[in-house]
């Protein structure tokens, strides 16, 4: 292994002076062989990792910036090299034992072999020596390099023990398979299936973190299929599992919404790395199982699934410990609106319908259009081309209407406060009626998005309700 970062020589030199063995281990070694970028360097020494970190930091003049975590026996600092911020973390070699009720290990000092034994997968258990006498030598007791070359995820030791000890490793196995497009070795995968119940001791936050990394994979369907096949999906995201399957009535079936959703997600992933847009793809049809009905004339229907799905977003986010902020609101909005551009693409695209779509989607209109185009997963190429052509017409209309009417995120020219002031009113239902009439008139193209025509309409609508302006001058 070519150790081309200067920190490696410095660590090796300091380790030699201290009389300890030091190794670079884990992800940075794996990613070197995979030719993937990595700016997190993990150093293991057979001795005190904290002391080695302090001595190395002193050597490079960064000793004031060392973060020490005595409870974990670790220390880290940042090192800037070639314009990048590298995080260097040090730990003493450890051996671990676990209690069944917790994934937090009981830690003791150990050898390099002990430290490699406790690693999750063979591809993460490789180490490279930094001491001068063996500098650059690969220590690979579990043939991690072979598994890298073969694209295999496998545990170093008994997978049942590995996953029972730290059940988050089951999610990590699937995450690495998804990120690297590797397969999980059969016995390792069967051990995941045998130990899925152990995921119950893992915090929702850690599960969500791994799930988000799966969702951000180049082809996220790989990881989500593995989650389903292993049985973990039923425990960590049961709402998604319910999309699976096809019901039949009189030999009429609907599409499998599980695989349809995965196809939509992969389509979105081809064009965007936005995590929350990908979550909108995952949840866009989440309301279908509870709205599924069979109609003798229409066949299978899912009426209102977008409304039901949007209402489910907040409860799913809350339960899974995903952020309950504007990101959740964004997903909620896209789920609610995801049928609107499709309906436009099926019909004559009117200016009024486009204005309303722009008003409701606001700055998220481009993401909504991307989601809707991704939602066309038919195997009928002619049908797909027809929809995509119509979507292009919708996009052109969106640009034209926005340039002309400035609808995106617009605020009606007449505020509720102005209405109260004009008619000497206290807050009441009628103010909302007048505001809605003005908004609808602008969106329907009856009046332009400007103050004077909106003011005139306000006077007319108020008169219908029996109100006269306090000051009749404009």
C-alpha positions as CSV (number, residue, x, y, z in Angstrom):
1,X,0.0,0.0,0.0
2,X,1.3,3.4,-1.0
3,X,1.2,5.7,2.1
4,X,1.2,9.1,0.4
5,X,-0.1,11.2,3.3
6,X,2.7,12.8,5.3
7,X,0.9,12.1,8.6
8,X,1.7,8.4,8.2
9,X,5.5,8.9,8.3
10,X,5.1,11.3,11.3
11,X,3.0,8.8,13.2
12,X,5.4,6.0,12.5
13,X,8.4,8.1,13.6
14,X,6.7,9.1,16.9
15,X,5.5,5.6,17.5
16,X,9.1,4.3,17.1
17,X,10.4,6.9,19.6
18,X,7.7,5.8,22.0
19,X,8.4,2.1,21.5
20,X,4.9,1.2,20.4
21,X,3.5,-0.4,17.3
22,X,1.1,1.8,15.2
23,X,-1.1,0.9,12.3
24,X,-3.5,2.7,10.0
25,X,-6.7,0.6,9.9
26,X,-10.3,0.3,8.7
27,X,-12.1,2.4,6.2
28,X,-9.2,4.4,4.9
29,X,-7.3,1.2,4.0
30,X,-10.5,-0.3,2.4
31,X,-11.1,2.9,0.4
32,X,-7.5,3.1,-0.7
33,X,-7.8,-0.3,-2.4
34,X,-11.2,0.6,-3.8
35,X,-9.8,4.0,-5.1
36,X,-12.5,5.8,-3.2
37,X,-11.9,9.2,-1.5
38,X,-11.5,9.2,2.3
39,X,-10.4,11.9,4.6
40,X,-10.9,10.0,7.9
41,X,-7.8,8.3,9.1
42,X,-8.0,5.8,12.0
43,X,-4.7,4.9,13.8
44,X,-4.5,2.0,16.2
45,X,-1.5,1.6,18.4
46,X,-0.6,-1.2,20.8
47,X,-0.4,1.1,23.8
48,X,-2.0,4.4,24.6
49,X,-3.8,6.0,21.6
50,X,-4.3,9.2,23.5
51,X,-0.6,9.5,24.3
52,X,0.4,8.8,20.7
53,X,-2.1,11.4,19.5
54,X,-0.7,14.1,21.9
55,X,2.9,13.4,20.8
56,X,2.0,13.5,17.1
57,X,0.0,16.7,17.6
58,X,2.9,18.2,19.4
59,X,5.3,17.2,16.5
60,X,3.1,19.0,13.9
61,X,2.1,21.9,16.2
62,X,-1.5,21.0,16.6
63,X,-1.4,20.0,20.3
64,X,-3.9,22.8,21.4
65,X,-6.5,21.3,19.0
66,X,-6.5,17.7,20.2
67,X,-9.9,16.4,21.3
68,X,-9.5,13.7,24.0
69,X,-12.2,11.2,24.9
70,X,-10.8,9.4,28.0
71,X,-13.9,7.2,28.5
72,X,-13.3,5.7,25.1
73,X,-9.5,5.8,25.1
74,X,-9.5,7.9,21.9
75,X,-8.2,11.2,20.7
76,X,-8.5,13.1,17.4
77,X,-7.4,16.2,15.7
78,X,-7.7,17.8,12.2
79,X,-4.9,18.0,9.7
80,X,-5.0,20.2,6.6
81,X,-3.3,18.7,3.6
82,X,-3.7,19.6,-0.1
83,X,-6.6,21.8,0.7
84,X,-8.6,19.1,2.5
85,X,-9.5,18.7,6.1
86,X,-8.4,15.3,7.3
87,X,-9.7,13.9,10.6
88,X,-7.0,11.8,12.3
89,X,-8.3,9.6,15.1
90,X,-6.1,7.5,17.5
91,X,-7.1,4.6,19.7
92,X,-5.3,1.9,21.6
93,X,-5.7,-1.7,20.4
94,X,-8.7,-3.1,22.2
95,X,-10.6,-6.3,22.9
96,X,-14.3,-6.2,23.6
97,X,-17.0,-8.2,25.3
98,X,-20.7,-7.5,25.3
99,X,-23.8,-7.7,27.5
100,X,-27.0,-8.9,25.8
101,X,-28.9,-5.8,26.8
102,X,-26.5,-3.3,25.2
103,X,-24.4,-2.8,22.1
104,X,-21.9,-0.8,24.2
105,X,-18.9,-3.0,24.8
106,X,-16.8,-3.7,27.8
107,X,-13.3,-2.7,26.6
108,X,-9.9,-3.9,27.7
109,X,-6.4,-3.3,26.3
110,X,-5.5,-5.8,23.6
111,X,-3.2,-6.7,20.8
112,X,-3.6,-5.7,17.1
113,X,-5.1,-9.2,16.6
114,X,-7.7,-8.5,19.3
115,X,-8.5,-5.2,17.6
116,X,-8.9,-6.8,14.2
117,X,-11.1,-9.6,15.7
118,X,-13.6,-7.0,17.0
119,X,-14.0,-5.3,13.5
120,X,-17.3,-5.7,11.8
121,X,-16.3,-7.0,8.3
122,X,-13.2,-8.4,6.8
123,X,-12.9,-5.5,4.4
124,X,-12.7,-3.2,7.4
125,X,-10.3,-5.3,9.4
126,X,-7.2,-4.7,7.3
127,X,-4.3,-2.8,8.9
128,X,-1.1,-1.3,7.5
129,X,2.1,-0.9,9.6
130,X,3.5,2.6,10.2
131,X,6.7,1.6,12.1
132,X,9.9,2.0,10.1
133,X,10.9,-1.6,10.2
134,X,7.6,-2.8,8.6
135,X,6.4,0.4,7.0
136,X,3.6,-0.1,4.5
137,X,3.1,-3.8,5.2
138,X,-0.5,-5.1,5.0
139,X,-1.7,-7.1,8.0
140,X,-4.8,-8.9,6.6
141,X,-5.6,-12.0,8.8
142,X,-9.1,-12.5,7.3
143,X,-8.3,-12.1,3.6
144,X,-10.1,-8.7,3.4
145,X,-8.3,-7.9,0.2
146,X,-9.7,-11.0,-1.4
147,X,-13.2,-10.1,-0.3
148,X,-12.6,-6.6,-1.7
149,X,-11.6,-8.0,-5.1
150,X,-14.6,-10.4,-5.1
151,X,-17.1,-7.8,-3.9
152,X,-18.1,-9.7,-0.7
153,X,-19.3,-8.5,2.7
154,X,-18.3,-11.1,5.4
155,X,-17.6,-11.0,9.1
156,X,-14.2,-11.8,10.4
157,X,-15.5,-14.2,13.1
158,X,-18.8,-16.0,13.8
159,X,-21.5,-13.7,12.2
160,X,-24.1,-14.7,14.9
161,X,-21.8,-13.4,17.6
162,X,-20.8,-10.3,15.5
163,X,-24.4,-9.3,15.0
164,X,-25.7,-10.3,18.4
165,X,-23.0,-8.3,20.1
166,X,-23.6,-5.2,18.0
167,X,-26.8,-5.4,16.0
168,X,-26.2,-2.1,14.2
169,X,-23.6,-4.1,12.2
170,X,-26.6,-5.8,10.4
171,X,-27.6,-2.4,9.0
172,X,-24.0,-1.6,8.2
173,X,-23.6,-4.8,6.3
174,X,-26.5,-3.9,4.1
175,X,-25.3,-0.3,3.8
176,X,-21.9,-1.4,2.6
177,X,-23.5,-3.8,0.1
178,X,-25.6,-0.9,-1.2
179,X,-22.8,1.7,-1.3
180,X,-20.2,-0.6,-2.9
181,X,-22.6,-2.8,-4.9
182,X,-21.2,-5.9,-3.1
183,X,-22.9,-9.1,-2.2
184,X,-23.3,-10.3,1.4
185,X,-21.8,-13.7,1.9
186,X,-24.5,-16.3,2.4
187,X,-23.7,-17.4,6.0
188,X,-23.3,-13.7,7.0
189,X,-26.7,-12.9,5.5
190,X,-28.4,-15.8,7.1
191,X,-27.0,-14.7,10.4
192,X,-28.6,-11.3,9.9
193,X,-31.9,-13.0,9.3
194,X,-31.5,-15.1,12.5
195,X,-30.6,-12.0,14.6
196,X,-33.0,-9.3,13.3
197,X,-34.8,-9.1,16.7
198,X,-31.5,-7.8,18.2
199,X,-32.0,-4.5,16.3
200,X,-34.5,-3.6,19.1
201,X,-31.6,-2.6,21.4
202,X,-30.2,-0.1,18.9
203,X,-31.3,3.6,19.1
204,X,-33.6,4.9,16.4
205,X,-31.1,7.7,15.7
206,X,-28.3,5.2,14.8
207,X,-30.7,3.1,12.6
208,X,-31.9,6.3,10.8
209,X,-28.2,7.3,10.2
210,X,-27.5,3.9,8.5
211,X,-30.8,4.0,6.6
212,X,-30.0,7.5,5.3
213,X,-26.6,6.2,4.0
214,X,-28.4,3.4,2.2
215,X,-30.9,5.9,0.7
216,X,-27.9,8.0,-0.5
217,X,-26.3,5.1,-2.3
218,X,-25.9,5.3,-6.0
219,X,-28.6,2.6,-6.5
220,X,-30.5,2.7,-3.2
221,X,-32.9,-0.1,-4.2
222,X,-30.1,-2.6,-3.6
223,X,-30.0,-1.8,0.1
224,X,-33.8,-1.5,0.6
225,X,-34.3,-4.9,-1.1
226,X,-31.8,-6.5,1.3
227,X,-33.5,-4.9,4.3
228,X,-36.8,-6.4,3.1
229,X,-35.3,-9.9,2.4
230,X,-33.5,-10.0,5.7
231,X,-36.7,-9.1,7.7
232,X,-35.1,-5.9,9.1
233,X,-37.5,-3.8,7.1
234,X,-40.5,-5.1,9.0
235,X,-38.9,-3.9,12.2
236,X,-37.3,-0.6,11.2
237,X,-39.7,0.6,8.5
238,X,-42.9,-1.5,8.6
239,X,-44.9,1.0,6.6
240,X,-42.6,0.4,3.6
241,X,-43.0,-3.4,3.9
242,X,-46.7,-3.0,3.5
243,X,-46.3,-1.8,0.0
244,X,-45.1,-5.3,-1.0
245,X,-47.4,-7.7,-2.8
246,X,-50.2,-7.8,-5.4
247,X,-53.9,-8.4,-4.6
248,X,-56.0,-10.2,-7.2
249,X,-59.8,-9.9,-7.8
250,X,-61.3,-11.7,-10.8
251,X,-57.8,-12.1,-12.2
252,X,-57.2,-8.4,-12.0
253,X,-54.2,-7.2,-10.1
254,X,-52.5,-3.9,-9.4
255,X,-48.8,-3.3,-9.7
256,X,-46.5,-4.2,-6.8
257,X,-46.1,-0.7,-5.2
258,X,-42.9,-1.9,-3.3
259,X,-41.0,-2.5,-6.5
260,X,-42.6,0.5,-8.2
261,X,-41.4,2.8,-5.4
262,X,-37.8,1.3,-5.6
263,X,-37.8,2.1,-9.4
264,X,-39.0,5.7,-8.7
265,X,-36.3,6.1,-6.0
266,X,-33.5,4.8,-8.4
267,X,-34.8,7.1,-11.1
268,X,-34.5,10.1,-8.7
269,X,-31.1,8.9,-7.6
270,X,-29.9,9.2,-11.2
271,X,-30.5,12.9,-11.2
272,X,-30.3,14.1,-7.6
273,X,-28.3,13.4,-4.4
274,X,-30.8,15.4,-2.3
275,X,-31.6,13.0,0.6
276,X,-35.0,14.5,1.3
277,X,-36.1,14.4,-2.4
278,X,-35.1,10.7,-2.2
279,X,-37.3,10.3,0.9
280,X,-40.1,11.9,-1.0
281,X,-39.7,9.2,-3.6
282,X,-39.7,6.5,-0.9
283,X,-42.9,7.9,0.7
284,X,-44.8,9.2,-2.4
285,X,-47.1,6.1,-2.5
286,X,-46.9,5.2,1.2
287,X,-50.7,5.9,1.5
288,X,-51.6,3.3,-1.1
289,X,-52.1,0.2,1.2
290,X,-54.7,2.0,3.3
291,X,-56.6,3.6,0.4
292,X,-56.6,0.5,-1.9
293,X,-60.1,-0.5,-3.1
294,X,-61.5,-2.7,-5.8
295,X,-64.2,-1.2,-8.1
296,X,-66.1,-3.4,-10.5
297,X,-65.9,-0.8,-13.2
298,X,-62.6,0.9,-12.5
299,X,-60.6,-2.1,-11.1
300,X,-58.1,-1.3,-8.4
301,X,-58.1,2.3,-7.1
302,X,-56.0,4.3,-4.6
303,X,-58.1,7.5,-4.4
304,X,-56.7,10.0,-2.0
305,X,-53.4,8.1,-1.4
306,X,-51.4,11.4,-1.8
307,X,-53.4,13.1,1.0
308,X,-53.2,10.0,3.2
309,X,-49.5,9.6,2.5
310,X,-48.8,13.3,3.3
311,X,-50.5,12.9,6.6
312,X,-48.3,9.8,7.4
313,X,-45.0,11.6,6.7
314,X,-44.8,13.4,10.1
315,X,-45.6,10.3,12.1
316,X,-43.1,8.2,10.2
317,X,-40.4,10.9,10.6
318,X,-41.2,11.2,14.3
319,X,-41.0,7.5,14.9
320,X,-37.8,7.0,12.9
321,X,-36.2,10.0,14.6
322,X,-35.8,11.9,11.3
323,X,-35.8,15.7,11.5
324,X,-39.1,17.3,12.4
325,X,-38.4,20.5,10.7
326,X,-38.5,22.1,7.2
327,X,-37.1,18.9,5.7
328,X,-40.1,16.9,6.9
329,X,-42.4,19.7,5.6
330,X,-40.6,19.5,2.3
331,X,-41.2,15.8,2.0
332,X,-44.8,16.2,3.1
333,X,-45.4,18.8,0.4
334,X,-43.9,16.7,-2.4
335,X,-45.9,13.6,-1.3
336,X,-49.1,15.7,-1.3
337,X,-48.5,17.3,-4.7
338,X,-46.9,14.4,-6.6
339,X,-50.0,13.6,-8.7
340,X,-50.6,17.2,-9.7
341,X,-48.1,17.5,-12.6
342,X,-49.1,14.0,-13.8
343,X,-52.8,15.1,-14.0
344,X,-51.6,18.2,-15.9
345,X,-49.6,16.0,-18.3
346,X,-52.7,13.9,-19.0
347,X,-55.0,16.8,-19.8
348,X,-54.9,20.2,-21.5
349,X,-52.4,22.3,-19.6
350,X,-54.3,25.5,-18.7
351,X,-52.6,28.6,-17.4
352,X,-54.9,28.5,-14.3
353,X,-53.8,25.0,-13.4
354,X,-50.1,25.9,-13.8
355,X,-50.5,29.0,-11.7
356,X,-52.0,27.0,-8.9
357,X,-49.2,24.4,-9.1
358,X,-46.6,27.1,-9.0
359,X,-48.3,28.7,-6.0
360,X,-48.6,25.4,-4.1
361,X,-45.1,24.1,-4.9
362,X,-43.2,27.4,-4.6
363,X,-39.4,27.0,-4.8
364,X,-39.8,23.2,-4.7
365,X,-41.4,23.0,-8.2
366,X,-38.3,21.7,-9.9
367,X,-37.9,18.9,-7.4
368,X,-41.6,18.1,-7.8
369,X,-41.2,17.8,-11.5
370,X,-38.2,15.6,-11.2
371,X,-40.1,13.3,-8.8
372,X,-43.1,13.1,-11.2
373,X,-40.9,12.3,-14.1
374,X,-39.2,9.6,-12.0
375,X,-42.7,8.2,-11.2
376,X,-43.3,7.1,-14.8
377,X,-42.0,3.5,-14.5
378,X,-44.2,1.9,-17.1
379,X,-42.6,-0.8,-19.3
380,X,-44.7,0.6,-22.2
381,X,-42.1,2.8,-23.9
382,X,-44.7,4.6,-26.0
383,X,-46.6,5.6,-22.8
384,X,-43.4,6.7,-21.1
385,X,-42.4,8.9,-24.1
386,X,-45.9,10.4,-24.2
387,X,-45.8,11.4,-20.5
388,X,-42.3,12.8,-20.7
389,X,-43.2,14.9,-23.8
390,X,-46.2,16.2,-21.9
391,X,-44.1,17.0,-18.9
392,X,-41.8,19.0,-21.1
393,X,-44.9,21.1,-22.1
394,X,-45.8,21.5,-18.4
395,X,-42.2,22.7,-17.7
396,X,-42.4,25.2,-20.6
397,X,-45.7,26.5,-19.2
398,X,-44.2,26.8,-15.8
399,X,-41.4,29.1,-17.1
400,X,-43.8,31.2,-19.1
401,X,-46.3,31.7,-16.4
402,X,-43.6,32.5,-13.8
403,X,-42.0,35.1,-16.0
404,X,-45.4,36.7,-16.8
405,X,-47.2,36.5,-13.4
406,X,-44.5,36.0,-10.7
407,X,-46.6,33.4,-9.0
408,X,-43.9,31.3,-7.3
409,X,-44.1,32.0,-3.5
410,X,-46.2,35.1,-4.2
411,X,-48.1,36.9,-1.4
412,X,-51.5,38.4,-2.5
413,X,-51.1,42.2,-2.9
414,X,-53.8,42.8,-0.2
415,X,-53.0,41.6,3.3
416,X,-55.5,40.7,6.0
417,X,-54.3,43.7,8.0
418,X,-55.1,46.0,5.0
419,X,-58.7,44.5,4.8
420,X,-59.3,45.1,8.5
421,X,-58.0,48.7,8.2
422,X,-60.1,49.5,5.1
423,X,-63.3,48.3,6.7
424,X,-62.7,48.9,10.4
425,X,-63.0,45.2,11.1
426,X,-61.7,43.0,13.9
427,X,-60.3,39.5,13.0
428,X,-63.1,37.4,11.6
429,X,-64.0,34.7,9.0
430,X,-65.0,37.3,6.4
431,X,-61.4,38.6,6.1
432,X,-60.3,35.1,5.0
433,X,-63.2,34.9,2.5
434,X,-62.0,38.2,0.9
435,X,-58.3,37.1,0.8
436,X,-59.2,33.8,-0.7
437,X,-61.3,35.5,-3.4
438,X,-58.3,37.7,-4.3
439,X,-55.9,34.8,-4.4
440,X,-58.2,32.6,-6.5
441,X,-58.8,35.5,-9.0
442,X,-55.1,36.0,-9.5
443,X,-54.4,32.2,-9.8
444,X,-57.3,31.8,-12.3
445,X,-56.0,34.8,-14.4
446,X,-59.1,36.9,-13.8
447,X,-57.0,39.8,-12.5
448,X,-53.2,40.4,-12.7
449,X,-51.0,40.0,-9.6
450,X,-51.0,43.7,-8.8
451,X,-52.3,46.0,-6.1
452,X,-54.9,48.1,-7.9
453,X,-57.0,45.3,-9.5
454,X,-56.7,43.4,-6.2
455,X,-57.9,46.4,-4.3
456,X,-60.9,46.8,-6.6
457,X,-61.8,43.2,-6.2
458,X,-61.5,43.5,-2.4
459,X,-64.1,46.4,-2.5
460,X,-66.5,44.3,-4.6
461,X,-66.1,41.2,-2.5
462,X,-66.6,43.2,0.8
463,X,-69.7,44.8,-0.6
464,X,-71.2,41.3,-1.2
465,X,-70.7,40.7,2.5
466,X,-72.3,44.0,3.5
467,X,-69.1,46.0,4.3
468,X,-68.2,49.5,3.2
469,X,-64.8,51.0,3.4
470,X,-64.1,53.4,6.3
471,X,-62.1,55.6,4.0
472,X,-63.5,55.4,0.5
473,X,-60.4,57.0,-1.1
474,X,-58.0,54.5,-2.9
